[in-house]
Amino acid sequence: MPQTETVKSKKDELLEIASRLFYEQGYYRTGVKQIIDEAGIAKGTFYSHFKSKEDLGVAWLKARHNTWNAWLEKYLDEEGGDQAASKIKGLFDFLEDWMQGCGYRGCAFLNTLTETPEGDSPLRKEIESHKRSLLAVIQSLVNEHVPADTEAERVQLAQTIFIIFEGALIEMQNFRDTWPAKAAKEQIRRLLE
């Protein structure tokens, strides 16, 4: 039986090219002209798919959210163990593997956040949504790990783990080293005991 190739639409190609450039160079350093040139399309073709660079940026962040969450879910299913506590600690193993794999480029959402000072920007809304989703994953694991704790205690623990994760992520990017994830995981181990 012959294999069928999946044909990418121009919109998918544009999103793929923009995703690579936005992540490698930064959102604001990447211009629409560069994306159009790399895609080999006319300006009108770009604007027939995305009404603005910001519209493309939002599509990129939505796609990145889905991709990143799939990576995390797969990692925790395969490497995180069966217990919630093991999966919580596994978040930091994931962080270590992911950051080494991307050359310590860091989080596309946090990188874009630093470039987006406008609080009401659609990009900021996507960034907040992504981070709330991560917090919800952590909250679910905490709820499973300490179901007898009060809701306030579980919320506090989940928020603390989230902040430690985010801090380790930023400092891994800063130092280009794995020690922040290792230190964070050790602190989490103590919190969970």
C-alpha positions as a Markdown table, in Angstrom:
| # | Residue | x | y | z |
|---|---|---|---|---|
| 1 | Met | 0.0 | 0.0 | 0.0 |
| 2 | Pro | 1.5 | 3.4 | -0.9 |
| 3 | Gln | 2.2 | 5.8 | 1.9 |
| 4 | Thr | 0.5 | 9.1 | 1.8 |
| 5 | Glu | 2.3 | 12.2 | 2.7 |
| 6 | Thr | 0.7 | 14.8 | 4.9 |
| 7 | Val | 0.7 | 18.0 | 3.0 |
| 8 | Lys | 1.2 | 21.0 | 5.1 |
| 9 | Ser | -1.0 | 24.0 | 4.4 |
| 10 | Lys | 0.7 | 27.4 | 3.9 |
| 11 | Lys | -0.8 | 28.4 | 7.2 |
| 12 | Asp | 0.9 | 25.4 | 8.9 |
| 13 | Glu | 4.2 | 26.2 | 7.2 |
| 14 | Leu | 4.0 | 29.8 | 8.2 |
| 15 | Leu | 3.3 | 28.8 | 11.8 |
| 16 | Glu | 6.2 | 26.3 | 11.8 |
| 17 | Ile | 8.7 | 28.9 | 10.4 |
| 18 | Ala | 7.4 | 31.6 | 12.8 |
| 19 | Ser | 7.6 | 29.1 | 15.7 |
| 20 | Arg | 11.2 | 28.4 | 15.1 |
| 21 | Leu | 12.2 | 32.0 | 14.5 |
| 22 | Phe | 10.2 | 33.3 | 17.5 |
| 23 | Tyr | 11.8 | 30.8 | 19.8 |
| 24 | Glu | 15.4 | 31.1 | 18.5 |
| 25 | Gln | 15.5 | 34.9 | 18.0 |
| 26 | Gly | 12.7 | 36.2 | 20.1 |
| 27 | Tyr | 9.2 | 37.4 | 19.2 |
| 28 | Tyr | 10.0 | 41.1 | 18.7 |
| 29 | Arg | 13.3 | 40.5 | 16.9 |
| 30 | Thr | 11.5 | 38.4 | 14.3 |
| 31 | Gly | 9.8 | 40.5 | 11.6 |
| 32 | Val | 7.0 | 39.5 | 9.4 |
| 33 | Lys | 9.2 | 40.2 | 6.3 |
| 34 | Gln | 11.7 | 37.6 | 7.5 |
| 35 | Ile | 8.9 | 35.0 | 8.0 |
| 36 | Ile | 7.5 | 35.8 | 4.6 |
| 37 | Asp | 11.0 | 35.5 | 3.0 |
| 38 | Glu | 11.7 | 32.2 | 4.7 |
| 39 | Ala | 8.3 | 30.8 | 3.7 |
| 40 | Gly | 8.8 | 32.0 | 0.1 |
| 41 | Ile | 5.4 | 33.5 | -0.2 |
| 42 | Ala | 3.8 | 36.8 | -1.1 |
| 43 | Lys | 2.9 | 39.3 | 1.6 |
| 44 | Gly | -0.8 | 38.9 | 0.7 |
| 45 | Thr | -0.6 | 35.2 | 1.4 |
| 46 | Phe | 0.7 | 35.9 | 4.9 |
| 47 | Tyr | -2.1 | 38.3 | 5.6 |
| 48 | Ser | -4.7 | 35.9 | 4.2 |
| 49 | His | -3.8 | 33.5 | 7.0 |
| 50 | Phe | -2.9 | 35.9 | 9.8 |
| 51 | Lys | -4.3 | 39.4 | 10.1 |
| 52 | Ser | -1.2 | 40.6 | 12.1 |
| 53 | Lys | 2.1 | 39.5 | 13.6 |
| 54 | Glu | 0.3 | 39.4 | 17.0 |
| 55 | Asp | -2.3 | 37.1 | 15.6 |
| 56 | Leu | 0.5 | 34.8 | 14.4 |
| 57 | Gly | 2.2 | 35.1 | 17.8 |
| 58 | Val | -1.0 | 34.0 | 19.6 |
| 59 | Ala | -1.3 | 31.0 | 17.3 |
| 60 | Trp | 2.3 | 30.2 | 18.0 |
| 61 | Leu | 1.8 | 30.3 | 21.8 |
| 62 | Lys | -1.3 | 28.2 | 21.5 |
| 63 | Ala | 0.5 | 25.6 | 19.5 |
| 64 | Arg | 3.6 | 25.7 | 21.8 |
| 65 | His | 1.3 | 25.2 | 24.8 |
| 66 | Asn | -0.1 | 22.0 | 23.3 |
| 67 | Thr | 3.3 | 20.7 | 22.3 |
| 68 | Trp | 4.9 | 21.5 | 25.6 |
| 69 | Asn | 2.1 | 20.0 | 27.6 |
| 70 | Ala | 2.2 | 16.9 | 25.5 |
| 71 | Trp | 6.0 | 16.6 | 26.2 |
| 72 | Leu | 5.4 | 17.1 | 30.0 |
| 73 | Glu | 2.5 | 14.6 | 30.1 |
| 74 | Lys | 4.5 | 11.9 | 28.1 |
| 75 | Tyr | 7.6 | 12.4 | 30.3 |
| 76 | Leu | 5.6 | 12.1 | 33.6 |
| 77 | Asp | 3.8 | 9.1 | 32.3 |
| 78 | Glu | 7.0 | 7.4 | 31.2 |
| 79 | Glu | 9.5 | 8.6 | 33.8 |
| 80 | Gly | 7.6 | 10.0 | 36.7 |
| 81 | Gly | 6.6 | 6.8 | 38.4 |
| 82 | Asp | 3.2 | 5.8 | 39.8 |
| 83 | Gln | 3.0 | 8.0 | 42.8 |
| 84 | Ala | 2.1 | 11.7 | 42.8 |
| 85 | Ala | 5.2 | 12.6 | 44.8 |
| 86 | Ser | 7.4 | 10.9 | 42.2 |
| 87 | Lys | 5.7 | 12.8 | 39.4 |
| 88 | Ile | 6.1 | 16.1 | 41.3 |
| 89 | Lys | 9.8 | 15.4 | 41.6 |
| 90 | Gly | 9.7 | 14.2 | 38.0 |
| 91 | Leu | 8.8 | 17.8 | 37.0 |
| 92 | Phe | 12.3 | 18.8 | 37.8 |
| 93 | Asp | 13.9 | 15.8 | 35.9 |
| 94 | Phe | 11.7 | 16.9 | 32.9 |
| 95 | Leu | 13.0 | 20.5 | 33.4 |
| 96 | Glu | 16.6 | 19.3 | 33.4 |
| 97 | Asp | 16.1 | 17.2 | 30.2 |
| 98 | Trp | 14.1 | 19.8 | 28.4 |
| 99 | Met | 16.5 | 22.7 | 29.1 |
| 100 | Gln | 19.6 | 20.7 | 28.1 |
| 101 | Gly | 17.7 | 19.6 | 24.9 |
| 102 | Cys | 16.9 | 23.2 | 23.9 |
| 103 | Gly | 20.4 | 24.5 | 24.7 |
| 104 | Tyr | 19.1 | 26.4 | 27.7 |
| 105 | Arg | 17.0 | 28.7 | 25.5 |
| 106 | Gly | 14.3 | 28.6 | 28.1 |
| 107 | Cys | 10.6 | 28.9 | 28.2 |
| 108 | Ala | 9.0 | 30.4 | 25.0 |
| 109 | Phe | 6.3 | 31.9 | 27.3 |
| 110 | Leu | 8.6 | 33.6 | 29.7 |
| 111 | Asn | 10.9 | 34.8 | 26.9 |
| 112 | Thr | 7.9 | 36.4 | 25.2 |
| 113 | Leu | 6.6 | 37.8 | 28.5 |
| 114 | Thr | 9.8 | 39.8 | 28.9 |
| 115 | Glu | 9.2 | 41.3 | 25.5 |
| 116 | Thr | 5.6 | 42.1 | 26.1 |
| 117 | Pro | 5.1 | 45.0 | 28.6 |
| 118 | Glu | 1.5 | 45.6 | 27.7 |
| 119 | Gly | -0.6 | 43.9 | 30.3 |
| 120 | Asp | -3.7 | 43.6 | 28.1 |
| 121 | Ser | -1.8 | 42.1 | 25.1 |
| 122 | Pro | -3.4 | 38.9 | 23.7 |
| 123 | Leu | 0.1 | 37.4 | 23.9 |
| 124 | Arg | 0.1 | 38.0 | 27.7 |
| 125 | Lys | -3.3 | 36.4 | 28.0 |
| 126 | Glu | -1.9 | 33.2 | 26.3 |
| 127 | Ile | 1.2 | 33.3 | 28.5 |
| 128 | Glu | -1.0 | 33.5 | 31.6 |
| 129 | Ser | -3.2 | 30.7 | 30.4 |
| 130 | His | -0.2 | 28.5 | 29.8 |
| 131 | Lys | 1.2 | 29.1 | 33.3 |
| 132 | Arg | -2.2 | 28.6 | 34.9 |
| 133 | Ser | -2.4 | 25.3 | 33.1 |
| 134 | Leu | 1.0 | 24.2 | 34.6 |
| 135 | Leu | -0.2 | 25.3 | 38.0 |
| 136 | Ala | -3.3 | 23.2 | 37.6 |
| 137 | Val | -1.2 | 20.1 | 36.7 |
| 138 | Ile | 0.9 | 20.7 | 39.9 |
| 139 | Gln | -2.3 | 21.3 | 41.9 |
| 140 | Ser | -3.8 | 18.0 | 40.7 |
| 141 | Leu | -0.6 | 16.1 | 41.7 |
| 142 | Val | -0.5 | 17.8 | 45.1 |
| 143 | Asn | -4.2 | 17.0 | 45.7 |
| 144 | Glu | -3.4 | 13.4 | 45.0 |
| 145 | His | -0.3 | 13.4 | 47.2 |
| 146 | Val | -1.8 | 15.0 | 50.3 |
| 147 | Pro | -5.6 | 14.5 | 50.1 |
| 148 | Ala | -6.0 | 14.8 | 53.9 |
| 149 | Asp | -4.5 | 18.3 | 54.0 |
| 150 | Thr | -6.9 | 21.3 | 53.9 |
| 151 | Glu | -7.6 | 22.9 | 50.6 |
| 152 | Ala | -5.6 | 26.0 | 51.7 |
| 153 | Glu | -2.6 | 23.9 | 52.6 |
| 154 | Arg | -2.7 | 22.0 | 49.2 |
| 155 | Val | -3.1 | 25.3 | 47.3 |
| 156 | Gln | -0.1 | 26.8 | 49.2 |
| 157 | Leu | 2.0 | 23.7 | 48.5 |
| 158 | Ala | 1.1 | 23.7 | 44.8 |
| 159 | Gln | 1.9 | 27.4 | 44.5 |
| 160 | Thr | 5.2 | 26.9 | 46.2 |
| 161 | Ile | 6.2 | 24.0 | 43.9 |
| 162 | Phe | 5.1 | 26.1 | 40.9 |
| 163 | Ile | 7.3 | 29.1 | 42.0 |
| 164 | Ile | 10.2 | 26.8 | 42.6 |
| 165 | Phe | 9.8 | 25.2 | 39.2 |
| 166 | Glu | 9.6 | 28.6 | 37.5 |
| 167 | Gly | 12.6 | 29.9 | 39.4 |
| 168 | Ala | 14.7 | 26.9 | 38.5 |
| 169 | Leu | 13.7 | 27.3 | 34.9 |
| 170 | Ile | 14.8 | 30.9 | 34.8 |
| 171 | Glu | 18.1 | 30.3 | 36.6 |
| 172 | Met | 18.9 | 27.3 | 34.4 |
| 173 | Gln | 18.5 | 29.6 | 31.4 |
| 174 | Asn | 20.6 | 32.2 | 33.2 |
| 175 | Phe | 23.5 | 29.9 | 34.3 |
| 176 | Arg | 23.2 | 27.5 | 31.4 |
| 177 | Asp | 23.5 | 24.7 | 33.9 |
| 178 | Thr | 21.4 | 22.0 | 35.5 |
| 179 | Trp | 22.2 | 22.8 | 39.1 |
| 180 | Pro | 19.1 | 24.9 | 39.7 |
| 181 | Ala | 16.8 | 22.0 | 38.8 |
| 182 | Lys | 18.8 | 19.6 | 41.0 |
| 183 | Ala | 18.7 | 22.1 | 43.9 |
| 184 | Ala | 15.0 | 22.7 | 43.4 |
| 185 | Lys | 14.2 | 18.9 | 43.2 |
| 186 | Glu | 16.1 | 18.4 | 46.5 |
| 187 | Gln | 14.0 | 21.2 | 48.2 |
| 188 | Ile | 10.8 | 19.7 | 46.8 |
| 189 | Arg | 11.8 | 16.2 | 48.1 |
| 190 | Arg | 12.0 | 17.8 | 51.6 |
| 191 | Leu | 8.7 | 19.6 | 51.2 |
| 192 | Leu | 7.0 | 16.4 | 50.2 |
| 193 | Glu | 8.3 | 14.3 | 53.2 |
